[in-house]
């Protein structure tokens, strides 16, 4: 089955204001990604359509680390760890649950992910991705009206 790669091949994402300014992007098997939250069906359908038409614009944000560390970080933030897999290293999707769900439905077996060591860094990357997505949606709306 096919792998879903970024539309514009990039090797690093820069985050202004952080001492760590680049992160690895790796094509990860979809069945090795833990989804701690459920997808939003309506949004997943929109994402699936976008993936079919345009490909992958942003990598999935994955917090990769030892299960114990991720569990402690989730619990300290008031989260629920009931669904955390009982494996030594977890690939926890922080941003991209709908992309992962849509990619699975489209028959992909792997997807490009940016690997980060903490949820705090994942939040910063997600804010950047959402900013780009919202700006793109505004431009799209302006050109159709």
Backbone as CSV, one residue per row, in Angstrom:
resi,resn,N_x,N_y,N_z,CA_x,CA_y,CA_z,C_x,C_y,C_z
1,UNK,0.845,-1.199,0.000,0.000,0.000,0.000,0.880,1.249,0.000
2,UNK,0.324,2.345,-0.419,1.126,3.562,-0.580,1.405,4.304,0.722
3,UNK,2.478,5.082,0.653,2.834,5.978,1.748,2.377,7.381,1.366
4,UNK,1.963,8.168,2.357,1.512,9.531,2.118,2.615,10.483,2.564
5,UNK,3.245,11.137,1.573,4.345,12.054,1.853,3.881,13.500,1.694
6,UNK,4.666,14.399,2.267,4.374,15.820,2.154,4.376,16.238,0.692
7,UNK,3.458,17.134,0.370,3.337,17.630,-1.000,4.616,18.349,-1.415
8,UNK,5.114,19.207,-0.561,6.374,19.898,-0.796,7.392,19.276,0.140
9,UNK,8.332,18.550,-0.420,9.268,17.787,0.405,10.137,18.727,1.240
10,UNK,10.041,18.583,2.532,10.876,19.354,3.442,11.515,18.390,4.419
11,UNK,12.636,18.780,4.978,13.293,17.891,5.920,13.255,18.423,7.339
12,UNK,12.954,19.709,7.511,12.958,20.283,8.849,11.870,21.340,8.978
13,UNK,11.348,21.473,10.175,10.427,22.556,10.509,11.123,23.445,11.522
14,UNK,11.114,24.734,11.296,11.729,25.665,12.241,10.648,26.283,13.112
15,UNK,10.933,26.439,14.370,10.016,27.059,15.314,10.760,28.212,15.973
16,UNK,10.370,29.428,15.606,11.035,30.604,16.151,10.832,30.676,17.660
17,UNK,11.860,31.049,18.377,11.739,31.232,19.812,12.048,30.007,20.645
18,UNK,12.372,28.898,20.009,12.717,27.683,20.754,14.203,27.403,20.588
19,UNK,14.823,26.859,21.623,16.235,26.513,21.509,16.424,25.329,20.564
20,UNK,15.466,24.427,20.521,15.501,23.330,19.559,14.766,23.846,18.324
21,UNK,15.487,23.975,17.210,14.855,24.613,16.065,14.627,23.695,14.874
22,UNK,14.838,22.412,15.052,14.500,21.501,13.963,14.138,20.137,14.527
23,UNK,13.290,19.463,13.785,12.779,18.174,14.230,12.786,17.224,13.051
24,UNK,12.982,15.966,13.348,13.000,14.943,12.302,11.608,14.740,11.712
25,UNK,11.554,14.585,10.403,10.322,14.178,9.736,10.560,12.771,9.208
26,UNK,9.663,11.862,9.598,9.819,10.450,9.250,8.480,9.901,8.775
27,UNK,8.540,9.035,7.785,7.329,8.354,7.322,7.063,7.198,8.289
28,UNK,5.930,7.286,9.009,5.606,6.311,10.054,4.445,5.418,9.611
29,UNK,4.509,4.127,9.919,3.370,3.245,9.641,2.143,3.706,10.437
30,UNK,1.006,3.757,9.778,-0.213,4.219,10.445,-0.583,3.342,11.629
31,UNK,-0.286,2.050,11.549,-0.654,1.166,12.655,0.279,1.297,13.860
32,UNK,1.317,2.124,13.757,2.230,2.364,14.889,1.952,3.714,15.562
33,UNK,0.879,4.399,15.139,0.526,5.701,15.705,-0.628,5.555,16.686
34,UNK,-0.431,6.055,17.891,-1.468,6.030,18.929,-2.307,7.303,18.812
35,UNK,-3.615,7.137,18.692,-4.539,8.266,18.603,-5.253,8.429,19.945
36,UNK,-4.819,9.391,20.777,-5.417,9.538,22.100,-6.792,10.211,22.092
37,UNK,-7.134,10.862,20.988,-8.458,11.497,20.882,-9.154,10.976,19.638
38,UNK,-10.474,11.074,19.647,-11.249,10.639,18.487,-11.239,11.712,17.412
39,UNK,-11.391,11.262,16.186,-11.469,12.214,15.086,-12.848,12.869,15.049
40,UNK,-12.929,13.981,14.350,-14.196,14.675,14.117,-14.631,14.264,12.718
41,UNK,-15.704,13.473,12.611,-16.092,12.854,11.341,-16.230,13.866,10.203
42,UNK,-16.896,14.986,10.456,-17.105,15.972,9.386,-15.759,16.532,8.914
43,UNK,-14.864,16.786,9.853,-13.561,17.340,9.515,-12.706,16.287,8.821
44,UNK,-12.800,15.044,9.270,-12.032,13.961,8.651,-12.443,13.803,7.186
45,UNK,-13.735,13.979,6.884,-14.192,13.899,5.495,-13.584,15.021,4.656
46,UNK,-13.533,16.228,5.221,-12.915,17.363,4.531,-11.431,17.089,4.298
47,UNK,-10.766,16.538,5.313,-9.345,16.227,5.206,-9.116,15.140,4.148
48,UNK,-9.952,14.122,4.135,-9.816,13.056,3.135,-9.929,13.630,1.727
49,UNK,-10.869,14.512,1.521,-11.039,15.156,0.212,-9.789,15.964,-0.149
50,UNK,-9.259,16.692,0.819,-8.050,17.485,0.590,-6.851,16.586,0.261
51,UNK,-6.705,15.484,0.991,-5.595,14.566,0.724,-5.706,13.975,-0.675
52,UNK,-6.929,13.637,-1.104,-7.143,13.109,-2.452,-6.792,14.150,-3.509
53,UNK,-7.218,15.394,-3.274,-7.054,16.447,-4.279,-5.667,17.068,-4.296
54,UNK,-5.095,17.308,-3.112,-3.869,18.105,-3.037,-2.691,17.386,-2.391
55,UNK,-2.945,16.298,-1.701,-1.860,15.631,-0.987,-1.729,16.171,0.428
56,UNK,-0.631,15.839,1.070,-0.393,16.183,2.468,0.353,17.511,2.561
57,UNK,-0.271,18.517,3.163,0.355,19.832,3.316,1.238,19.913,4.549
58,UNK,0.835,19.286,5.640,1.562,19.350,6.906,1.775,17.952,7.456
59,UNK,2.934,17.722,8.052,3.147,16.408,8.663,2.290,16.271,9.926
60,UNK,1.984,15.045,10.271,1.296,14.753,11.521,2.291,15.014,12.652
61,UNK,1.835,15.644,13.727,2.703,15.929,14.866,2.631,14.751,15.825
62,UNK,3.782,14.134,16.062,3.851,12.950,16.917,4.827,13.210,18.062
63,UNK,4.332,13.017,19.279,5.199,13.056,20.446,5.667,11.618,20.648
64,UNK,6.961,11.422,20.475,7.543,10.072,20.565,8.411,10.007,21.809
65,UNK,8.126,9.020,22.648,8.930,8.889,23.842,8.583,7.663,24.640
66,UNK,9.338,7.447,25.718,9.045,6.320,26.598,7.628,6.437,27.166
67,UNK,6.944,5.314,27.236,5.564,5.295,27.726,5.432,5.975,29.086
68,UNK,6.373,5.684,29.995,6.292,6.258,31.347,6.357,7.780,31.308
69,UNK,7.254,8.332,30.473,7.396,9.785,30.377,6.140,10.428,29.799
70,UNK,5.621,9.835,28.728,4.421,10.395,28.104,3.218,10.285,29.035
71,UNK,3.115,9.164,29.730,2.018,8.977,30.677,2.070,10.048,31.769
72,UNK,3.256,10.280,32.328,3.410,11.291,33.378,3.056,12.682,32.852
73,UNK,3.484,12.988,31.630,3.197,14.307,31.056,1.700,14.493,30.808
74,UNK,1.043,13.456,30.314,-0.406,13.530,30.072,-1.156,13.692,31.392
75,UNK,-0.787,12.897,32.397,-1.464,12.973,33.697,-1.246,14.332,34.367
76,UNK,-0.056,14.904,34.216,0.208,16.215,34.838,-0.633,17.310,34.200
77,UNK,-1.050,17.092,32.972,-1.907,18.060,32.289,-3.386,17.759,32.457
78,UNK,-3.713,16.764,33.269,-5.109,16.424,33.514,-5.717,15.503,32.476
79,UNK,-4.882,14.919,31.613,-5.387,14.042,30.566,-5.654,12.630,31.041
80,UNK,-6.185,11.828,30.139,-6.548,10.454,30.412,-5.581,9.528,29.670
81,UNK,-5.048,8.543,30.353,-4.083,7.628,29.739,-4.635,6.207,29.587
82,UNK,-5.939,6.054,29.731,-6.535,4.715,29.659,-6.245,4.004,28.339
83,UNK,-6.184,4.764,27.248,-5.996,4.121,25.945,-4.529,4.005,25.541
84,UNK,-3.612,4.463,26.381,-2.174,4.420,26.056,-1.745,2.968,25.881
85,UNK,-1.121,2.641,24.748,-0.695,1.249,24.538,0.404,0.845,25.521
86,UNK,0.419,-0.421,25.873,1.396,-0.929,26.828,2.636,-1.415,26.075
87,UNK,3.366,-0.446,25.526,4.605,-0.716,24.798,5.669,0.252,25.318
88,UNK,6.954,-0.078,25.172,8.000,0.764,25.758,8.078,2.186,25.190
89,UNK,7.961,2.326,23.857,8.029,3.638,23.209,6.728,3.871,22.461
90,UNK,6.118,5.031,22.713,4.813,5.330,22.126,4.956,6.490,21.138
91,UNK,4.288,6.345,20.002,4.173,7.410,19.006,2.781,8.007,19.167
92,UNK,2.679,9.047,19.983,1.394,9.624,20.354,1.060,10.806,19.443
93,UNK,-0.002,10.684,18.662,-0.405,11.759,17.751,-0.960,12.913,18.561
94,UNK,-0.332,14.073,18.411,-0.793,15.273,19.094,-1.576,16.166,18.142
95,UNK,-1.138,16.245,16.919,-1.822,17.051,15.918,-1.906,16.277,14.627
96,UNK,-3.106,15.873,14.244,-3.259,15.150,12.994,-4.124,13.915,13.077
97,UNK,-4.909,13.796,14.133,-5.793,12.633,14.257,-6.678,12.476,13.025
98,UNK,-7.219,13.593,12.539,-8.089,13.523,11.358,-7.314,13.153,10.103
99,UNK,-6.061,13.611,9.980,-5.234,13.226,8.826,-4.931,11.740,8.863
100,UNK,-4.616,11.211,10.050,-4.323,9.782,10.181,-5.568,8.965,9.835
101,UNK,-6.708,9.364,10.369,-7.959,8.651,10.095,-8.284,8.677,8.604
102,UNK,-8.153,9.843,7.989,-8.452,9.980,6.560,-7.471,9.156,5.725
103,UNK,-6.192,9.186,6.086,-5.189,8.411,5.340,-5.509,6.917,5.405
104,UNK,-5.919,6.449,6.572,-6.306,5.030,6.710,-7.481,4.711,5.790
105,UNK,-8.480,5.584,5.810,-9.674,5.353,4.984,-9.353,5.376,3.495
106,UNK,-8.334,6.133,3.097,-7.937,6.218,1.690,-6.998,5.088,1.271
107,UNK,-6.647,4.210,2.220,-5.829,3.049,1.892,-4.332,3.226,2.061
108,UNK,-3.916,4.347,2.654,-2.486,4.534,2.915,-2.069,3.661,4.101
109,UNK,-0.799,3.306,4.114,-0.271,2.496,5.210,0.728,3.263,6.063
110,UNK,1.209,4.404,5.570,2.185,5.205,6.304,1.986,6.676,5.944
111,UNK,2.455,7.561,6.836,2.277,9.000,6.631,3.483,9.742,7.204
112,UNK,3.823,10.871,6.587,4.923,11.683,7.096,4.527,12.330,8.419
113,UNK,5.434,12.226,9.383,5.204,12.762,10.725,6.418,13.580,11.155
114,UNK,6.171,14.613,11.935,7.263,15.340,12.581,7.323,14.815,14.009
115,UNK,8.512,14.346,14.403,8.681,13.725,15.715,9.241,14.740,16.699
116,UNK,8.532,14.930,17.811,8.980,15.877,18.835,9.007,15.161,20.188
117,UNK,9.833,15.655,21.110,10.003,14.951,22.379,9.020,15.319,23.483
118,UNK,8.183,16.363,23.280,7.276,16.741,24.368,5.981,17.334,23.828
119,UNK,4.959,17.298,24.661,3.666,17.868,24.281,3.742,19.389,24.190
120,UNK,4.615,20.001,24.994,4.766,21.451,24.940,5.258,21.905,23.561
121,UNK,6.250,21.212,23.027,6.739,21.520,21.688,5.697,21.191,20.633
122,UNK,4.967,20.105,20.840,3.907,19.724,19.902,2.844,20.816,19.818
123,UNK,2.511,21.401,20.951,1.523,22.482,20.967,1.997,23.661,20.132
124,UNK,3.272,24.017,20.253,3.811,25.131,19.459,3.709,24.838,17.964
125,UNK,4.082,23.622,17.559,3.994,23.247,16.145,2.551,23.234,15.669
126,UNK,1.647,22.737,16.512,0.238,22.693,16.134,-0.312,24.108,15.932
127,UNK,0.080,25.042,16.787,-0.353,26.436,16.613,0.104,26.983,15.266
128,UNK,1.343,26.665,14.881,1.866,27.116,13.586,1.077,26.487,12.448
129,UNK,0.847,25.162,12.517,0.088,24.485,11.462,-1.318,25.036,11.352
130,UNK,-1.981,25.242,12.471,-3.348,25.770,12.436,-3.377,27.181,11.867
131,UNK,-2.357,27.967,12.176,-2.276,29.309,11.608,-2.185,29.272,10.096
132,UNK,-1.346,28.363,9.570,-1.220,28.209,8.122,-2.532,27.704,7.512
133,UNK,-3.175,26.751,8.180,-4.432,26.195,7.688,-5.514,27.277,7.644
134,UNK,-5.635,28.049,8.724,-6.651,29.104,8.775,-6.396,30.181,7.729
135,UNK,-5.133,30.547,7.525,-4.790,31.541,6.508,-5.126,31.010,5.120
136,UNK,-4.854,29.738,4.881,-5.166,29.114,3.598,-6.671,29.108,3.354
137,UNK,-7.453,28.785,4.391,-8.912,28.773,4.267,-9.446,30.178,3.956
138,UNK,-8.855,31.195,4.612,-9.289,32.584,4.335,-8.997,32.952,2.895
139,UNK,-7.805,32.618,2.392,-7.452,32.927,1.001,-8.375,32.202,0.036
140,UNK,-8.655,30.941,0.342,-9.549,30.147,-0.487,-10.928,30.776,-0.565
141,UNK,-11.431,31.228,0.569,-12.753,31.840,0.630,-12.777,33.157,-0.134
142,UNK,-11.695,33.943,-0.027,-11.620,35.228,-0.738,-11.604,35.045,-2.242
143,UNK,-10.969,33.997,-2.738,-10.892,33.772,-4.189,-12.179,33.195,-4.758
144,UNK,-13.018,32.591,-3.909,-14.280,32.036,-4.400,-15.441,32.987,-4.274
145,UNK,-15.256,34.099,-3.554,-16.349,35.064,-3.414,-16.129,36.275,-4.269
